[in-house]
């Protein structure tokens, strides 16, 4: 009876989301997974979503794996405002880790458990066209701000979502590595949260869900009891300005705001370490994590 009750609780959500598109960001911070249990649970959740009629696009990160590989090759990573300085050698490492290791591994896991996944980057069908990002660095009250060249770090300028529509309409799960295509054929390292927000906006998705390694947005940093279950955009902007939302949470919240401004109805930041976090958020009355709404 308990299992039957779970199915009955899920029914209204299955009916509401049938045929809708969800963009899900699988954070690099949740990928260190020695037993593979987290990745397996995420893959099974994605497959279940697909079989109940939800069109799923997955965007993955990979920062920790890139850092680990760089150090193994004797190259120490450098960051400015939380963004990786990406020279030509580092960009080769990013491409190798993102497409040759992580993307292929996620695709293989989904396919192993009965899904139909296809790996993509921004170069495929010019999915994500990007330009170089010049980072603004605050110098202090008495000095003007400086602009820093981070190398092959980019911002998405245009999304061409046709390839995603073609794949999702045929039952495939696109797995997108956040590597942008430059106008001269060069590659750009794109923040995965930003990429997910831009894809959700271009697809006019019904949901953007960001899986990370914290419970959600906390009113008091470090205090899990202060979890904010629903956060409106004006308050989110204030929390960024005040520094309550900081570091790696800033691009996640900014991605949610970008998606909301483009018409995505709901965005979520949830703890990807929780087994079957996606199903708990999507198909239960209570949900988990933080929902960011306009």
BAFI-3210 file (N, C-alpha, C; in Angstrom, 3 decimals, decimal comma, padded with zeros to 6 digits):
// residues 294
n [1|2|3|4|5|6|7|8|9|10|11|12|13|14|15|16|17|18|19|20|21|22|23|24|25|26|27|28|29|30|31|32|33|34|35|36|37|38|39|40|41|42|43|44|45|46|47|48|49|50|51|52|53|54|55|56|57|58|59|60|61|62|63|64|65|66|67|68|69|70|71|72|73|74|75|76|77|78|79|80|81|82|83|84|85|86|87|88|89|90|91|92|93|94|95|96|97|98|99|100|101|102|103|104|105|106|107|108|109|110|111|112|113|114|115|116|117|118|119|120|121|122|123|124|125|126|127|128|129|130|131|132|133|134|135|136|137|138|139|140|141|142|143|144|145|146|147|148|149|150|151|152|153|154|155|156|157|158|159|160|161|162|163|164|165|166|167|168|169|170|171|172|173|174|175|176|177|178|179|180|181|182|183|184|185|186|187|188|189|190|191|192|193|194|195|196|197|198|199|200|201|202|203|204|205|206|207|208|209|210|211|212|213|214|215|216|217|218|219|220|221|222|223|224|225|226|227|228|229|230|231|232|233|234|235|236|237|238|239|240|241|242|243|244|245|246|247|248|249|250|251|252|253|254|255|256|257|258|259|260|261|262|263|264|265|266|267|268|269|270|271|272|273|274|275|276|277|278|279|280|281|282|283|284|285|286|287|288|289|290|291|292|293|294]
n.u [000,829|001,991|003,842|002,044|000,817|002,912|003,127|000,624|000,855|002,778|001,471|-000,061|002,078|003,468|001,536|001,379|003,931|004,370|005,744|007,084|010,111|013,085|015,993|018,907|021,505|024,391|026,528|030,096|031,105|029,716|030,611|032,996|033,014|033,522|032,338|030,508|027,812|026,297|026,332|025,071|022,509|021,649|021,621|019,610|017,411|017,211|016,596|014,131|012,612|012,618|011,131|008,615|007,790|009,086|011,195|014,619|017,539|020,893|023,439|026,819|029,336|032,783|034,982|036,627|037,801|039,249|041,106|042,493|043,638|045,271|047,155|048,305|049,685|051,608|050,925|049,867|046,698|045,151|043,019|040,668|038,398|036,967|036,971|038,564|041,800|042,599|044,813|046,242|047,296|045,975|043,366|043,432|043,603|041,127|039,349|040,081|039,473|036,747|035,325|036,623|036,686|034,753|032,231|031,894|031,839|029,504|027,562|027,924|027,112|024,365|023,400|024,018|022,121|019,755|018,919|019,006|021,555|023,393|026,469|027,511|029,131|029,657|030,543|029,205|027,017|027,179|026,139|026,558|027,653|030,380|032,089|035,241|035,745|036,276|037,480|036,340|038,035|037,922|039,794|040,022|039,039|040,450|041,596|041,215|039,004|040,220|040,657|040,911|042,511|041,487|042,282|041,281|038,554|035,099|031,975|028,648|027,270|025,369|022,830|022,110|019,556|018,558|019,621|019,274|016,487|015,927|017,102|015,871|013,202|013,206|013,572|016,084|018,677|020,385|023,714|025,552|028,673|030,231|031,633|032,379|031,950|034,092|034,117|036,112|036,524|037,806|038,014|036,174|036,248|033,492|031,497|029,711|027,238|026,326|026,107|024,039|021,916|021,665|021,003|018,567|017,077|017,094|015,771|013,328|012,580|010,696|011,615|014,623|017,096|019,540|022,038|023,978|026,539|025,554|022,853|021,127|020,183|021,309|020,154|021,726|024,980|026,561|024,814|022,698|020,062|018,960|017,974|016,573|013,511|012,000|012,860|012,713|013,525|014,289|015,123|017,154|019,032|019,729|020,934|023,190|024,546|025,009|026,720|025,868|025,056|027,580|030,813|030,960|028,204|027,133|027,235|025,382|022,935|022,708|022,408|019,906|018,348|018,745|017,452|014,816|014,170|013,986|011,676|011,415|009,521|010,111|012,929|015,529|017,728|019,416|020,479|022,679|023,892|022,100|020,402|018,584|017,689|016,528|014,062|012,796|012,515|010,960|008,676|007,364|005,266|006,474|009,179|012,716|015,638|016,254|013,925|014,024|012,300|010,504]
n.v [-001,208|001,183|001,547|001,745|004,118|005,922|005,884|006,907|009,481|010,472|010,592|013,012|014,715|013,329|013,422|016,215|016,871|015,450|015,237|017,622|019,649|019,201|020,693|019,526|019,977|018,359|018,463|018,989|018,804|016,780|014,529|013,081|009,916|007,157|004,561|004,679|004,975|007,348|008,353|006,214|006,338|008,850|008,349|006,362|007,849|009,734|008,048|006,993|009,366|009,875|007,708|008,205|010,212|012,700|015,058|015,083|016,966|016,780|018,534|018,549|019,148|019,328|020,272|019,464|017,066|018,025|019,675|017,730|016,190|018,105|018,611|016,096|016,113|017,908|020,592|023,452|024,585|027,815|030,383|033,003|035,058|032,737|031,472|029,343|029,948|029,581|028,559|027,603|025,003|024,157|024,190|022,030|019,981|020,339|019,680|017,022|015,801|016,483|015,626|013,227|011,654|012,217|012,865|010,691|008,628|009,162|008,935|006,209|005,014|005,706|004,437|001,823|001,132|001,094|003,420|005,890|007,550|010,364|011,840|015,243|018,345|021,921|022,277|020,512|020,649|023,367|023,950|025,510|028,638|030,690|033,534|035,010|035,561|038,383|038,954|040,895|042,439|043,490|046,106|047,638|050,334|052,650|052,245|051,710|049,254|046,227|044,538|041,206|038,859|035,666|033,698|030,894|031,074|031,371|033,082|032,167|033,097|032,508|030,069|027,150|025,225|023,127|020,518|019,389|019,292|017,486|015,130|014,703|014,487|012,023|010,301|010,240|010,999|013,833|014,478|016,996|018,498|021,333|022,980|025,567|026,695|028,620|031,418|031,054|028,403|027,631|026,359|027,003|027,216|026,824|027,933|025,474|025,769|028,183|027,393|025,504|027,163|028,831|026,951|025,994|028,335|028,709|026,431|026,820|025,515|023,556|023,154|023,949|022,210|022,069|020,042|019,724|019,835|020,571|021,233|023,118|026,548|028,474|030,458|031,206|030,810|027,657|026,614|024,100|024,016|026,371|026,291|027,568|027,109|028,175|030,733|034,020|035,997|038,832|038,793|036,918|038,284|040,325|038,808|037,905|040,337|041,049|039,091|036,761|034,711|033,196|032,556|029,423|029,136|031,391|031,488|029,441|030,393|032,661|031,397|030,250|032,583|033,675|031,719|031,909|034,533|034,157|032,811|030,260|028,337|027,265|026,841|024,920|024,188|021,551|018,878|016,786|014,588|013,154|010,115|009,451|012,078|013,665|012,430|012,714|015,475|016,082|014,403|014,309|015,681|017,321|017,822|018,772|020,691|024,011|026,062|028,379|031,190|033,464]
n.w [000,000|000,729|-001,353|-003,485|-002,773|-003,183|-005,967|-006,669|-005,595|-007,334|-009,760|-010,592|-011,208|-013,192|-015,199|-015,570|-016,510|-018,800|-021,998|-021,671|-021,401|-019,612|-018,366|-016,981|-014,751|-014,008|-011,527|-011,381|-008,844|-007,621|-008,817|-007,978|-007,100|-005,887|-005,751|-007,746|-007,250|-007,071|-009,707|-010,967|-009,777|-010,693|-013,453|-013,623|-012,716|-014,800|-016,947|-016,113|-016,091|-018,833|-019,794|-018,772|-020,324|-020,245|-021,750|-021,690|-021,137|-020,417|-018,782|-017,987|-015,465|-014,422|-013,058|-010,700|-011,696|-013,870|-012,567|-011,062|-013,130|-014,374|-012,347|-012,162|-014,520|-013,950|-013,918|-012,360|-011,459|-011,997|-010,743|-011,306|-009,802|-009,316|-011,755|-014,063|-015,228|-018,526|-020,600|-023,829|-023,506|-021,176|-022,150|-023,888|-022,019|-020,738|-022,829|-023,237|-020,747|-020,345|-022,731|-023,534|-021,271|-019,003|-020,274|-022,022|-020,153|-018,655|-020,673|-021,328|-018,924|-018,738|-021,052|-020,424|-018,505|-019,875|-021,128|-023,834|-024,674|-025,951|-026,565|-026,581|-027,539|-027,519|-030,087|-031,744|-034,333|-034,019|-031,474|-029,122|-029,420|-028,786|-027,315|-026,367|-022,893|-020,949|-017,858|-015,168|-012,561|-009,271|-007,924|-005,658|-003,358|-004,050|-006,470|-009,974|-011,443|-012,933|-016,088|-016,903|-018,962|-019,420|-021,083|-022,940|-022,073|-022,152|-022,929|-023,624|-026,656|-028,533|-028,923|-030,685|-030,851|-032,400|-032,835|-030,333|-030,111|-032,193|-031,214|-028,656|-029,400|-030,579|-028,519|-027,346|-024,923|-024,691|-023,748|-022,612|-022,890|-021,436|-023,523|-025,570|-028,983|-030,870|-033,220|-035,058|-035,018|-032,733|-029,315|-026,310|-022,805|-020,872|-018,173|-016,476|-015,147|-016,233|-018,904|-018,707|-017,909|-020,180|-022,161|-021,150|-021,388|-024,205|-025,080|-024,018|-021,680|-019,286|-016,757|-014,977|-013,420|-011,026|-009,949|-007,111|-004,500|-002,044|000,302|-000,730|-001,088|001,552|004,231|006,335|005,903|006,124|007,962|007,907|008,779|008,022|005,480|002,506|001,125|-000,971|-003,149|-004,180|-007,085|-006,667|-003,956|-004,148|-005,718|-003,917|-001,905|-003,220|-003,639|-000,985|-000,225|000,990|-000,669|-002,312|-003,899|-005,529|-005,628|-006,757|-009,734|-010,142|-009,107|-010,714|-013,185|-012,820|-012,613|-015,165|-016,728|-015,738|-016,483|-019,170|-019,439|-018,365|-016,184|-013,569|-011,458|-009,925|-007,219|-006,005|-003,771|-005,125|-004,056|-002,620|-002,795|-005,718|-006,030|-008,042|-008,623|-006,156|-006,025|-008,292|-008,394|-005,936|-003,348|-001,452|-002,190|-002,538|-001,551|-002,931|-004,516|-007,052|-008,011|-010,174]
ca.u [000,000|002,890|004,361|000,947|000,638|003,976|002,764|-000,520|001,380|003,539|000,639|-000,333|003,300|003,712|000,584|001,694|005,231|004,465|006,052|007,824|011,573|013,847|017,453|019,462|022,955|025,039|027,707|031,370|031,355|029,063|031,129|033,896|032,020|034,335|031,521|029,625|026,406|025,623|026,126|024,067|021,192|021,295|021,286|018,303|016,405|017,053|015,912|012,726|011,984|012,406|010,093|007,295|007,427|009,809|012,377|015,693|018,863|021,824|024,688|027,681|030,556|033,976|036,102|037,581|038,543|040,214|042,176|043,269|044,428|046,312|048,214|048,999|050,555|052,577|050,471|049,053|045,603|044,989|041,641|040,366|036,961|036,380|037,021|039,871|042,619|042,656|045,685|046,028|047,579|044,875|042,174|043,552|043,250|039,679|038,681|040,371|038,741|035,306|034,761|037,231|036,529|033,502|031,055|031,780|031,497|028,083|026,793|027,997|026,312|022,950|023,086|024,123|020,909|018,570|018,604|019,629|022,256|024,310|027,356|027,665|029,742|029,175|030,945|028,284|025,973|027,293|025,134|026,818|028,652|030,875|033,166|036,153|035,286|037,260|037,014|036,533|038,553|037,888|041,136|039,966|038,331|041,260|042,161|040,186|038,900|041,034|040,112|041,905|042,311|041,585|042,626|040,166|037,333|034,129|030,562|027,802|026,647|024,211|022,528|021,367|019,049|017,887|020,117|018,668|015,099|015,932|017,437|014,862|011,961|013,355|013,764|017,462|019,062|021,643|024,612|026,288|029,866|030,206|032,726|031,781|032,612|034,393|033,794|037,217|036,683|038,489|037,166|036,153|035,822|032,282|030,973|028,634|025,971|025,909|025,683|022,721|020,937|021,459|020,274|017,182|016,424|016,912|014,799|012,088|012,337|009,732|012,390|016,071|017,439|020,987|022,486|025,251|026,966|025,006|021,410|020,414|020,630|021,155|020,065|022,930|025,958|027,082|023,759|021,710|018,698|018,473|017,681|015,466|012,827|011,582|013,590|012,333|014,689|014,805|015,857|018,379|019,991|020,221|021,821|024,466|025,209|025,423|027,710|025,290|025,290|028,937|031,660|030,387|026,746|026,731|026,828|024,187|021,773|022,619|021,849|018,461|017,744|018,757|016,396|013,527|013,923|013,667|010,361|011,373|008,653|010,659|014,321|015,779|019,088|019,186|021,645|022,818|024,425|020,948|019,983|017,364|017,271|015,657|012,706|012,225|012,148|009,989|007,477|006,779|004,620|007,333|010,383|013,914|016,481|015,731|013,295|014,180|011,144|010,511]
ca.v [000,000|002,348|001,719|002,236|005,533|006,689|006,015|007,816|010,836|010,901|010,645|014,362|015,299|012,636|013,970|017,622|017,051|014,632|016,015|018,848|019,554|019,561|020,764|019,113|020,155|017,389|019,222|018,322|018,583|015,530|013,426|012,167|008,904|005,939|003,366|004,881|004,910|008,607|008,400|005,205|006,848|009,929|007,727|005,710|008,913|010,293|007,049|006,962|010,585|009,738|006,721|008,740|011,240|013,964|015,217|015,428|017,379|016,796|019,291|018,133|019,875|018,480|021,047|018,698|016,116|018,799|020,063|016,525|015,822|019,115|018,390|014,869|016,474|018,880|021,968|023,929|025,446|029,168|030,845|034,426|035,156|031,409|030,921|028,751|030,526|028,471|028,761|026,591|023,679|023,817|023,913|020,656|019,129|020,469|018,887|015,612|015,321|016,652|014,794|011,912|010,891|012,383|012,776|009,311|007,790|009,389|008,335|004,756|004,609|005,809|003,390|000,518|000,848|001,045|004,690|006,149|008,816|010,800|012,884|016,430|019,562|023,092|022,212|019,679|021,459|024,721|024,008|026,672|029,519|031,497|034,510|035,127|036,316|039,212|038,980|042,157|042,190|044,683|046,392|048,314|051,621|053,744|051,842|051,300|047,823|045,748|043,490|040,142|037,878|034,326|032,735|030,281|031,058|032,078|033,238|031,742|034,208|032,012|028,644|026,591|024,035|022,175|019,157|018,884|018,952|016,266|013,981|014,450|014,047|010,608|009,510|010,234|011,919|014,515|014,750|018,123|019,016|022,792|023,503|026,405|026,786|029,977|031,716|030,577|026,979|027,378|025,895|027,835|026,614|027,519|027,529|024,507|026,339|029,162|026,652|024,925|028,247|029,268|025,906|026,014|029,499|028,504|025,355|027,176|024,333|023,708|023,195|023,843|021,603|022,042|019,110|020,165|019,070|021,170|021,000|024,166|027,884|028,640|031,842|031,352|029,871|026,683|026,126|023,398|024,268|027,635|026,071|028,333|026,192|028,936|032,002|034,876|036,615|040,050|038,427|036,238|039,326|040,980|037,889|037,912|041,608|041,050|038,045|035,557|033,761|033,523|031,518|028,612|029,217|032,571|031,150|028,582|031,262|033,489|030,554|030,160|033,874|033,778|030,849|032,476|035,724|033,702|032,186|028,951|028,583|026,856|026,408|024,252|023,829|020,460|018,110|015,628|013,442|012,417|009,112|009,721|013,450|014,177|011,900|013,310|016,854|016,225|013,592|014,283|016,939|018,160|018,230|018,997|021,786|025,367|026,449|029,804|031,569|034,876]
ca.w [000,000|000,747|-002,705|-004,305|-002,424|-003,839|-007,375|-006,753|-005,364|-008,502|-010,960|-011,112|-011,759|-014,461|-016,163|-015,841|-017,159|-020,010|-023,190|-021,334|-021,467|-018,416|-018,469|-015,694|-014,666|-013,122|-011,136|-011,211|-007,414|-007,203|-009,621|-007,263|-006,730|-006,028|-005,958|-008,884|-006,851|-007,390|-011,154|-011,294|-009,370|-011,623|-014,734|-013,505|-012,648|-016,147|-017,771|-015,696|-016,607|-020,266|-020,073|-018,429|-021,292|-020,081|-022,598|-020,763|-021,620|-019,288|-018,908|-016,882|-015,162|-014,358|-012,529|-009,888|-012,528|-014,658|-011,651|-010,741|-014,304|-014,555|-011,359|-012,538|-015,634|-013,471|-014,198|-011,253|-011,942|-011,449|-010,839|-011,091|-009,525|-009,389|-013,115|-014,354|-016,285|-019,485|-021,751|-024,870|-022,947|-020,266|-022,956|-024,367|-020,887|-020,554|-023,867|-023,002|-019,574|-020,527|-023,795|-023,624|-020,040|-018,263|-021,140|-022,493|-019,012|-018,346|-021,768|-021,189|-017,764|-019,109|-022,031|-019,757|-017,743|-020,708|-021,776|-025,135|-024,478|-027,008|-026,069|-027,426|-027,025|-028,248|-031,492|-032,507|-034,963|-033,444|-030,415|-028,268|-030,023|-027,667|-027,478|-025,238|-021,742|-020,248|-016,470|-014,446|-011,227|-008,426|-007,413|-004,367|-003,400|-004,590|-007,749|-010,935|-011,695|-014,034|-016,927|-016,995|-020,028|-018,848|-022,124|-023,665|-021,262|-022,968|-022,609|-024,741|-027,372|-029,285|-028,821|-031,811|-030,161|-033,288|-032,622|-029,100|-030,436|-032,998|-030,376|-027,617|-030,044|-030,933|-027,314|-026,879|-023,852|-024,999|-022,617|-023,183|-022,215|-021,599|-024,338|-026,593|-030,282|-031,301|-034,623|-035,888|-034,782|-031,468|-028,211|-025,112|-021,543|-020,435|-016,875|-016,736|-014,689|-017,241|-020,090|-018,435|-017,937|-021,561|-022,892|-020,671|-021,990|-025,643|-025,279|-023,317|-020,854|-018,203|-015,521|-014,897|-012,139|-010,838|-008,922|-006,547|-003,331|-000,821|000,418|-001,451|-000,687|002,991|004,710|007,154|005,344|007,065|008,850|007,069|009,248|007,451|004,069|001,932|000,216|-002,156|-003,166|-005,296|-007,743|-006,008|-002,751|-004,574|-006,123|-002,703|-001,197|-003,946|-003,335|000,416|-000,019|001,592|-001,759|-002,734|-004,493|-006,602|-005,683|-007,535|-011,116|-010,125|-008,939|-011,916|-014,247|-012,551|-012,953|-016,632|-017,252|-015,359|-017,306|-020,527|-019,444|-017,703|-015,024|-012,272|-011,416|-008,650|-006,824|-005,062|-003,359|-005,978|-003,304|-002,109|-003,777|-006,495|-005,722|-009,105|-008,453|-004,955|-006,322|-009,374|-008,286|-004,592|-002,966|-000,625|-002,901|-001,741|-002,023|-003,074|-005,775|-007,362|-008,842|-010,538]
c.u [000,863|003,442|003,276|000,697|001,675|003,634|001,605|-000,070|002,098|002,659|000,353|000,889|003,658|002,803|000,967|002,953|005,386|004,696|006,821|009,331|012,194|015,327|018,011|020,965|023,504|026,393|028,956|031,678|030,722|029,645|032,160|033,061|032,673|033,520|030,593|028,156|025,646|025,323|025,071|022,666|020,728|020,872|019,904|017,180|016,132|016,283|014,429|011,982|011,668|011,244|008,707|006,983|008,093|011,010|013,507|016,945|019,765|023,064|025,570|028,869|031,739|035,193|037,093|038,413|039,581|041,403|043,083|044,175|045,553|047,468|048,999|049,979|051,577|052,204|049,523|047,957|045,612|043,561|041,583|038,853|036,265|036,403|038,454|040,579|042,972|043,517|045,487|046,262|046,463|043,615|042,231|043,195|041,739|038,943|038,885|039,532|037,234|034,727|035,316|037,011|035,115|032,275|030,827|031,340|030,018|027,198|026,767|027,133|024,820|022,567|023,118|022,824|019,630|018,139|019,249|020,279|023,209|025,149|027,545|028,567|029,191|029,541|029,949|027,105|025,980|026,256|025,302|027,964|029,066|031,925|034,006|035,557|036,464|036,736|037,336|036,926|038,558|039,249|041,127|039,337|039,121|041,861|041,046|040,183|039,736|040,295|041,213|041,523|042,541|041,973|041,379|038,984|036,303|032,769|029,758|027,117|025,387|024,070|021,713|020,794|018,459|018,327|019,512|017,215|015,033|016,162|016,339|013,539|012,003|013,697|015,171|017,660|020,378|022,422|025,633|027,470|029,951|031,463|032,095|032,607|032,836|034,138|034,902|037,478|037,396|037,498|037,278|035,617|034,662|031,900|029,734|027,280|025,434|025,414|024,288|021,636|020,630|020,697|018,813|016,412|016,120|015,853|013,417|011,629|011,288|010,428|013,877|016,379|018,955|021,307|023,857|025,548|026,582|023,495|020,588|020,990|020,303|021,085|021,256|023,960|026,543|026,057|022,674|020,266|018,109|018,186|016,454|014,781|012,369|012,189|013,184|013,549|015,165|015,614|017,170|019,441|020,577|021,217|023,177|025,237|025,746|026,491|027,181|025,333|026,631|029,585|030,898|028,882|026,285|026,371|025,610|022,925|021,601|022,064|020,344|017,754|017,670|017,624|015,017|013,182|013,560|012,344|010,296|010,584|009,292|012,111|014,613|017,272|018,949|020,474|021,732|023,396|023,296|020,502|018,626|016,783|016,311|014,220|012,035|011,757|010,958|008,653|006,898|006,233|005,575|008,550|011,565|014,632|015,757|015,122|013,445|013,092|011,170|009,582]
c.v [001,258|002,616|002,239|003,718|006,413|006,919|006,984|009,261|011,366|011,168|012,067|015,007|014,641|013,206|015,400|017,785|016,210|015,533|017,286|018,580|020,016|019,638|020,500|019,281|019,235|017,960|018,389|018,004|017,297|014,312|012,551|011,109|007,528|004,694|003,477|004,913|006,173|008,661|007,385|005,714|007,958|009,342|007,077|006,741|009,484|009,340|006,984|008,190|010,440|008,807|007,176|009,990|012,578|013,968|015,799|015,832|017,502|017,603|018,886|019,073|018,931|019,167|020,244|017,717|016,822|019,193|018,881|016,130|016,815|018,886|017,124|015,120|017,532|020,323|022,408|024,864|026,812|029,622|032,351|034,534|033,808|030,775|030,487|029,513|029,393|028,861|027,603|025,180|023,233|023,489|022,501|019,663|019,152|019,607|017,393|015,065|015,365|015,674|013,375|011,045|011,016|012,187|011,340|008,379|007,923|008,741|006,812|004,263|004,637|004,689|002,003|000,137|001,017|002,359|004,776|007,532|009,077|011,939|013,999|017,446|020,729|023,086|021,426|020,517|022,898|024,938|025,233|027,476|030,539|032,499|034,535|035,994|037,092|039,453|040,323|041,857|043,499|044,886|047,060|049,681|052,738|053,417|051,431|049,785|047,453|044,676|042,471|039,193|036,491|033,272|032,213|030,022|031,900|032,229|032,845|032,958|033,769|030,517|028,244|025,248|022,960|020,735|018,551|018,491|017,644|015,029|013,682|013,995|012,564|009,742|009,449|011,244|012,571|014,793|015,770|018,498|020,516|023,339|024,262|026,431|028,245|030,155|031,263|029,090|026,632|026,922|026,851|027,036|027,441|027,030|026,654|025,019|027,325|028,468|026,062|025,995|028,714|028,230|025,855|027,170|029,252|027,452|025,699|026,004|024,620|023,763|023,246|023,328|021,487|021,124|019,551|019,372|019,735|021,006|021,941|025,503|028,074|030,121|032,182|030,348|028,956|026,091|025,448|023,657|025,546|027,513|026,870|027,448|026,892|030,324|032,790|035,652|037,886|039,742|037,723|037,249|040,039|040,092|037,778|039,187|041,644|040,005|036,808|034,407|034,120|032,324|030,758|028,648|030,378|032,199|030,245|029,437|032,154|032,689|030,398|031,447|034,048|032,943|031,418|033,680|035,354|032,950|030,790|029,112|028,315|026,448|025,884|024,032|022,790|019,683|016,819|014,410|012,598|011,391|009,470|011,106|013,997|013,701|012,515|014,734|016,925|015,565|013,491|015,660|017,878|018,675|018,383|020,231|023,121|025,567|027,962|030,183|033,069|035,689]
c.w [000,000|-000,656|-003,651|-004,047|-003,083|-005,306|-007,564|-006,543|-006,599|-009,715|-011,455|-011,755|-013,084|-015,548|-016,555|-016,689|-018,427|-021,233|-022,933|-021,364|-020,158|-018,800|-017,077|-015,739|-013,589|-012,756|-010,999|-009,766|-006,911|-007,916|-008,915|-006,542|-006,868|-006,343|-007,168|-008,547|-007,221|-008,886|-011,590|-010,960|-010,308|-012,959|-014,693|-013,435|-014,041|-017,046|-017,411|-016,210|-018,090|-020,571|-019,620|-019,259|-021,136|-021,021|-021,739|-021,530|-020,398|-019,650|-017,727|-016,710|-015,147|-013,792|-011,702|-010,711|-013,387|-013,781|-011,331|-011,910|-014,542|-013,590|-011,659|-013,686|-015,249|-013,717|-013,084|-011,770|-011,264|-011,702|-010,594|-010,935|-009,694|-010,768|-013,435|-015,469|-017,251|-020,682|-022,732|-024,333|-022,007|-021,042|-023,530|-023,259|-020,662|-021,572|-023,626|-021,852|-019,817|-021,540|-023,791|-022,407|-019,474|-019,141|-021,596|-021,363|-018,653|-019,409|-021,624|-020,035|-018,091|-020,060|-021,390|-019,065|-018,554|-021,322|-023,148|-025,059|-025,637|-026,450|-027,072|-026,740|-027,826|-029,709|-032,336|-032,995|-034,442|-032,344|-029,537|-028,875|-028,968|-028,119|-026,215|-024,139|-021,159|-018,836|-015,816|-013,011|-010,449|-007,772|-006,049|-004,496|-004,062|-005,943|-008,702|-011,100|-012,922|-014,823|-017,184|-018,121|-019,443|-019,878|-022,811|-022,723|-021,997|-022,331|-023,848|-025,350|-028,109|-029,070|-030,039|-031,358|-031,063|-033,031|-031,361|-029,338|-031,220|-032,136|-029,356|-028,217|-030,424|-029,721|-026,784|-025,737|-024,259|-023,719|-023,110|-022,296|-022,471|-022,266|-025,489|-027,863|-030,638|-032,783|-035,571|-035,667|-033,498|-030,400|-027,035|-023,931|-020,998|-019,047|-017,100|-016,269|-015,718|-018,497|-019,896|-018,478|-019,343|-022,373|-022,459|-021,286|-023,460|-025,937|-024,740|-022,451|-019,786|-016,846|-015,833|-013,498|-012,056|-009,664|-008,420|-005,286|-002,015|-000,850|-000,439|-001,035|000,790|003,348|005,583|006,643|006,426|007,994|008,008|007,486|008,642|005,954|003,636|000,903|-001,061|-002,078|-004,399|-005,800|-007,044|-004,749|-003,104|-004,986|-004,898|-001,972|-001,901|-003,612|-001,910|000,711|000,675|000,598|-002,361|-003,420|-005,579|-006,681|-006,560|-008,976|-011,176|-010,026|-010,168|-013,091|-014,069|-012,957|-014,464|-017,233|-016,951|-016,222|-018,741|-020,588|-018,875|-016,404|-013,672|-012,417|-010,015|-008,452|-005,726|-004,822|-004,179|-005,281|-002,718|-003,146|-004,394|-006,169|-006,772|-008,926|-007,231|-005,220|-007,278|-009,064|-006,878|-004,242|-002,248|-001,365|-001,966|-002,284|-002,060|-004,459|-005,934|-008,361|-009,101|-009,666]
res [x|x|x|x|x|x|x|x|x|x|x|x|x|x|x|x|x|x|x|x|x|x|x|x|x|x|x|x|x|x|x|x|x|x|x|x|x|x|x|x|x|x|x|x|x|x|x|x|x|x|x|x|x|x|x|x|x|x|x|x|x|x|x|x|x|x|x|x|x|x|x|x|x|x|x|x|x|x|x|x|x|x|x|x|x|x|x|x|x|x|x|x|x|x|x|x|x|x|x|x|x|x|x|x|x|x|x|x|x|x|x|x|x|x|x|x|x|x|x|x|x|x|x|x|x|x|x|x|x|x|x|x|x|x|x|x|x|x|x|x|x|x|x|x|x|x|x|x|x|x|x|x|x|x|x|x|x|x|x|x|x|x|x|x|x|x|x|x|x|x|x|x|x|x|x|x|x|x|x|x|x|x|x|x|x|x|x|x|x|x|x|x|x|x|x|x|x|x|x|x|x|x|x|x|x|x|x|x|x|x|x|x|x|x|x|x|x|x|x|x|x|x|x|x|x|x|x|x|x|x|x|x|x|x|x|x|x|x|x|x|x|x|x|x|x|x|x|x|x|x|x|x|x|x|x|x|x|x|x|x|x|x|x|x|x|x|x|x|x|x|x|x|x|x|x|x|x|x|x|x|x|x|x|x|x|x|x|x|x|x|x|x|x|x]
***
